[in-house]
Structures are given as C-alpha cells and as structure tokens.
Amino acid sequence: QVRERILSQDLAAGTVVRPEDVGKELGVSQTPAREALQTLKAQGFLISQPGVGFVVAPLTGQDIEDIFTAHALLAGEIAARAVRNADDEATQELEALHFELLAASKRRAWEQVEDRNHAFHRHITHLADSPKLAHVLLIISQYIPRSFYSSVGGWVEASVHDHEDILQSFREADPEKARGAMHQHMLNAGDLLARSFNKEADANE
C-alpha cells in the first residue's frame, strides 16, 4: 500500500513515513510495518534520514520510463516464448480476457478493466513456462503501479490497441511479432505513465 501511494504520488518525495502511522492505518503492529518499510528502503522507494526516520525517495518521470524500458525487454521475451507454447485453446482464452477488458471499459468499470488487464498479462507469462524470467519480471513489476492505470489519460485506449497487436501475433503463431508488440506495448504504457507523473509533479510545485 505504501509503495502504491508513492508511485501514485500520494506520498511525495521528502514525505516522512512512520511505522506507527502505517501500522495504525493498516491495523497491524509497528514490527511488521517497520519490516515493510525496511523492504521499501532496500527497493529504493524510501531512504533513512538520521533523526527523522523513513523518507520517500525522489522519483521522476525518467525513472518511470527507465523501469518500463527494462520491463519491455523482459516482457517481449516472455511473449515470444508464450507464442511458441500456445495452442488454439490458449489463444482463445487470451481473446476472451481481452473481450472482458473491452466490455468492462465500455461500462467504465475501471477496477474490472485493471483486473482483466493483469489477467491478460498473467496468462501470457504462464504460457511462457519460464519461471525464472517470471520471477525477475515480478521483481521489476514492484516498481510499476497497479491500481491507477485507468486514471492515466489514454491508457485504456492504448491498451486496447496494443492488445490487438499482441493477439494478432498469437493468431499468426509469430514469436518475433509477439516480442515486438509486447515490447512496444510496455514502452507506450511507460510513456503515458511518465507524462502523467510529470504533469502531476508540475502541478504540485
């Protein structure tokens, strides 16, 4: 939850984050709250200041783009492997998930849109059958916000368009096309999020 608040800029750089406040907010004791903040410090989201405690580390739009660049490279490889392993049934399941995403977006059911989007990408990762790559992707994904994509202008439309390109690579059983489509999809998402992040940062100055 703290990580999501940092990535959504609800907790700006320089904000002091106290274990007792986190524990009270989440209904846990200070011990697990402090351990969680130590983890976020190790991940670079927080820094320690003597006499102050945990402080939110600086995060810029360029940082967001860098994270998505790394994500794009790995996600592209996973998509290529997924296409090699996919049969007609697996492709149809991917089509169904995309259809559900489209239906949710027409209803403006944003939580369902995000859920179906993550299910779409999880299915591709599962098809790749590459647990070590999946684990590394999970680590990188910790630096990517999960819960507010639908509030980023143009994200839903971009996802619908990009998912169509990814699906076409599965229909054609073309691993290299899948690699390129997924790579570009992640770069597009990173660009949108970085621009939104910079816009919010400028508004807060």
Number of C-alpha atoms within 10 A of each C-alpha: 9 16 21 17 13 20 22 20 15 12 18 18 16 13 15 18 18 16 22 15 13 20 16 12 9 11 10 13 14 16 12 13 20 18 12 16 23 18 13 18 17 11 14 14 22 25 19 14 10 6 6 10 13 23 21 22 18 15 18 14 19 15 14 23 21 16 19 27 19 15 24 25 18 20 28 23 20 25 29 25 21 26 27 16 17 17 14 11 9 17 22 15 13 22 19 14 20 22 14 18 26 19 14 18 19 11 11 12 13 19 15 16 23 20 16 20 20 15 16 20 17 14 16 23 21 15 21 21 14 13 11 9 16 18 11 12 19 13 13 15 14 14 19 20 16 15 16 14 20 18 12 15 13 13 17 21 12 15 19 16 12 19 20 15 19 23 20 17 23 27 16 11 20 15 21 17 20 28 25 20 25 29 23 20 23 24 21 20 22 25 19 20 26 21 17 17 21 16 12 13 15 9 8 9 5
